[in-house]
Amino acid sequence: MVAGRKVVLCADDYALSEGVSRGILELLGAGRLSTTSVMSNMPEWKSLAPDLAPFRRIRGIGLHLNLTAGRPLADMPLLCPNGEFPRLQEIIQRAFTGRLPGHEIRAELDRQLEAFIEAMGQAPDFVDGHQHIHVLPVIRHSLLSILSERGLGGEVWLRDPSDGAVQIIRREVGANKALLVKGLAIGFRAAANAAGFMTNDGFSGFSPLDPKMPAERVITRAFTSLGLRPVIMCHPGYVDPSLRDLDPAVDSRPAELAYLGSEAFGLFMAERNLELVARPA
């Protein structure tokens, strides 16, 4: 039998809410995901972390660094004067105008990493960022510095959320978002590799601007025009009240959950000879 094409399929946002986490756990148990990345600043993280224990050696468990949803793990008076993280647009504007408080950013990233290690008993398999904030100026430097000082080069891989423009355009779905993030991530892969961290080569899974687009099309298009070591992100989950207060992606989550758990997705993977793996290969 010809070996399957290896792909990392990652569900973001574990611990964002109970409903999101429950959906991710179901898909991990069914073998329909190869990784998930967790938000260790969220109030429910400590209680939800033990549920990931059965998957630590067979799935990838990563850290989903977060500076745009909920509250920081300690006071950040310059970035969060009201105690809440700012919106993504503000983070981006401040990152590119030199107005992010580097010392506060570094301290919070370190706290989120430590919260992961404390709950899981080990370092994350990989690191990425909620809304891809980890690639922004100041934030990327802080991340690489923290991981290097902890001696995690070669152990932890980093998610590069960019891809080739041709590949992005060919997929059509979510192309505008993907091109924007590609621009924000310029230089991230080179910096990560120079610091000794492996990255993926190829990234997809951006949600469309049209919320009525079927989940099947969103997900299957993400599996086209793949890079050499591709990562595909997804956002499955059940909707609960706390989710609506934290994140704009609500109605698409149960639709993605249903498709990823369906017989149709299993047949799609088999027909394409796709193999889910826990790290880029």
C-alpha positions in Angstrom: 0.0 0.0 0.0 1.3 3.5 -0.9 1.9 5.6 2.2 -0.6 8.3 2.8 0.0 12.0 2.5 0.8 13.2 6.1 -1.1 16.1 7.4 -1.5 17.8 10.8 -5.1 18.6 11.5 -5.3 20.9 14.6 -8.4 22.0 16.5 -7.7 25.3 18.0 -9.2 26.8 21.2 -9.3 23.9 23.7 -10.4 25.4 27.1 -12.1 28.4 25.4 -15.3 27.0 26.8 -16.6 23.7 28.0 -18.6 23.1 24.9 -15.7 23.7 22.5 -13.5 21.4 24.6 -16.1 18.6 24.7 -16.4 18.6 21.0 -12.6 18.5 20.5 -12.3 15.6 22.9 -14.9 13.6 21.0 -12.9 14.1 17.7 -9.6 13.3 19.3 -11.1 10.1 20.7 -12.5 9.2 17.2 -9.1 9.8 15.5 -10.5 12.6 13.5 -7.9 15.2 14.8 -4.2 14.8 15.2 -3.6 17.8 17.5 -5.3 20.5 19.6 -3.9 23.7 21.0 -5.1 24.9 24.4 -5.8 28.3 25.9 -4.1 28.1 29.3 -5.3 31.5 30.5 -8.9 30.5 30.5 -10.7 29.9 33.8 -11.7 26.3 32.9 -8.2 25.2 31.8 -7.1 23.5 35.0 -10.3 21.5 35.3 -10.3 20.5 31.6 -6.6 19.6 31.3 -6.9 16.1 32.8 -9.2 15.1 30.0 -6.3 15.4 27.6 -4.1 13.0 29.5 -5.1 9.9 27.4 -4.0 11.7 24.2 -0.6 12.9 25.3 1.4 10.2 23.5 -0.8 9.7 20.5 -1.9 13.2 19.6 -0.1 16.5 19.7 -1.1 18.9 22.5 0.0 22.5 22.0 -0.2 25.9 23.6 -2.5 28.4 21.9 -1.1 31.7 23.2 -3.8 34.2 23.7 -3.7 38.0 24.1 -7.2 38.8 22.6 -9.8 36.8 24.5 -10.7 36.9 28.2 -8.3 38.0 30.9 -4.5 37.7 31.5 -3.2 35.5 34.2 -1.8 38.5 36.1 -2.3 42.3 35.9 -1.1 43.9 32.6 -1.9 47.6 33.3 -0.4 48.9 30.1 -2.0 46.4 27.7 -5.2 45.6 29.7 -6.0 48.7 31.9 -9.6 47.3 32.4 -8.4 43.8 33.1 -9.6 42.4 29.7 -7.5 41.6 26.7 -7.9 44.2 23.8 -9.4 43.2 20.5 -7.1 41.8 17.7 -7.2 45.0 15.7 -5.7 47.0 18.6 -3.0 44.4 19.1 -2.0 44.5 15.5 -2.0 48.3 15.4 0.2 48.6 18.5 2.5 45.8 17.3 3.3 47.6 14.1 3.6 51.1 15.7 6.0 50.0 18.5 3.4 50.5 21.2 3.1 47.0 22.7 4.6 46.8 26.3 7.3 44.2 25.7 7.9 43.4 29.3 4.2 42.8 30.0 3.9 40.6 26.8 6.9 38.5 27.7 5.7 38.0 31.3 2.2 36.9 30.2 3.5 34.5 27.5 5.7 33.0 30.1 2.8 32.6 32.6 0.7 30.9 29.9 3.5 28.5 29.1 4.0 27.8 32.8 0.3 27.2 33.3 0.4 24.6 30.5 3.4 22.8 32.0 1.9 22.8 35.5 -1.3 21.3 34.3 0.1 18.8 31.8 3.4 17.9 33.5 5.4 18.6 30.4 6.1 21.2 27.8 3.7 21.7 24.9 4.4 19.7 21.7 4.0 22.9 19.7 3.0 26.6 20.1 0.7 28.7 18.1 -1.4 31.8 18.8 -5.1 32.7 19.1 -5.9 34.7 16.0 -2.2 34.2 15.0 -0.9 36.8 17.5 2.3 34.8 18.0 3.8 36.0 14.7 3.4 39.8 15.4 6.4 42.0 16.2 7.4 42.1 19.8 5.3 39.0 20.5 7.3 36.7 18.2 10.6 37.9 19.7 9.3 37.3 23.2 8.1 33.9 22.3 11.3 32.8 20.7 13.3 34.2 23.6 11.2 32.4 26.2 11.3 29.1 24.5 15.1 29.3 23.8 15.8 30.2 27.4 13.9 27.2 28.6 15.9 25.0 26.2 13.0 23.9 24.2 14.6 24.2 20.7 14.3 20.9 18.9 11.6 19.7 21.2 8.8 22.2 20.5 7.7 23.1 17.0 6.1 26.4 16.0 3.1 26.9 13.7 3.7 29.2 10.8 0.3 30.5 9.7 1.4 31.6 6.2 1.4 29.8 2.9 2.2 30.5 -0.8 -0.1 33.1 -2.5 -0.8 30.7 -5.3 -1.9 28.0 -2.9 -4.1 30.4 -1.0 -5.8 31.7 -4.1 -6.4 28.2 -5.5 -8.3 27.2 -2.3 -10.6 30.2 -2.7 -12.2 29.7 0.7 -10.9 32.3 3.3 -8.4 33.6 0.8 -8.5 37.3 1.9 -7.9 36.3 5.6 -5.1 34.0 4.6 -3.3 36.6 2.5 -3.6 39.1 5.4 -2.1 36.7 7.9 0.6 35.8 5.3 1.6 39.5 5.3 1.6 39.7 9.1 3.8 36.5 9.4 6.6 37.7 7.0 9.9 36.6 8.5 8.4 34.4 11.2 9.5 31.1 9.8 13.0 32.3 9.1 13.3 33.7 12.6 11.9 30.5 14.2 14.2 28.2 12.1 17.2 30.4 12.9 16.4 30.0 16.6 16.4 26.2 16.3 12.6 25.6 16.0 11.0 23.5 13.4 8.0 24.9 11.6 5.4 23.6 9.2 5.5 24.3 5.5 2.0 25.0 4.3 -1.0 26.2 6.3 -4.8 26.3 5.6 -8.2 26.2 7.2 -9.2 29.9 7.3 -12.9 30.4 7.7 -14.8 32.1 4.9 -16.4 35.5 5.0 -19.7 33.9 4.1 -21.0 32.2 7.4 -23.5 30.2 5.4 -20.8 28.2 3.5 -21.1 24.5 4.3 -18.5 23.1 6.7 -17.8 20.4 4.2 -16.6 22.8 1.6 -14.6 24.8 4.1 -12.7 21.8 5.4 -12.3 19.9 2.1 -10.9 23.0 0.4 -8.4 23.3 3.2 -7.0 19.9 2.2 -6.2 21.1 -1.4 -2.9 22.7 -2.6 -1.0 21.4 0.4 2.5 22.4 1.2 5.5 20.1 2.0 4.7 19.7 5.7 1.2 21.0 6.0 -0.9 22.1 9.0 -4.7 22.6 8.7 -6.5 24.4 11.5 -10.2 23.9 12.4 -12.6 25.1 15.0 -15.1 22.5 16.0 -17.1 22.5 19.2 -20.5 22.7 20.9 -22.0 26.1 21.5 -22.5 27.2 25.1 -23.3 30.6 26.7 -19.7 31.4 27.6 -18.6 30.9 24.1 -20.9 33.6 22.8 -19.3 36.1 25.1 -15.7 35.2 24.1 -15.5 34.5 20.4 -17.2 35.6 17.1 -16.9 32.0 15.6 -20.1 30.4 17.1 -22.4 28.9 14.6 -19.7 27.4 12.4 -18.3 25.3 15.3 -21.0 22.7 15.6 -21.1 22.5 11.8 -17.4 21.7 11.7 -17.8 19.2 14.5 -20.6 17.4 12.7 -18.6 17.1 9.4 -15.3 16.1 11.0 -17.1 13.3 12.9 -19.1 12.2 9.9 -18.7 9.1 7.7 -18.4 11.6 4.7 -15.1 13.0 6.2 -13.8 9.6 6.8 -14.4 8.6 3.2 -12.9 11.9 2.0 -9.7 11.1 3.9 -9.5 7.6 2.6 -10.2 8.6 -1.0 -7.4 11.2 -0.8 -5.1 8.7 1.0 -4.5 11.3 3.8 -2.9 10.3 7.1 -3.2 12.5 10.2 0.0 13.0 12.1 0.9 14.8 15.3 3.7 17.0 13.9 4.8 18.2 10.5 6.6 15.5 8.6 
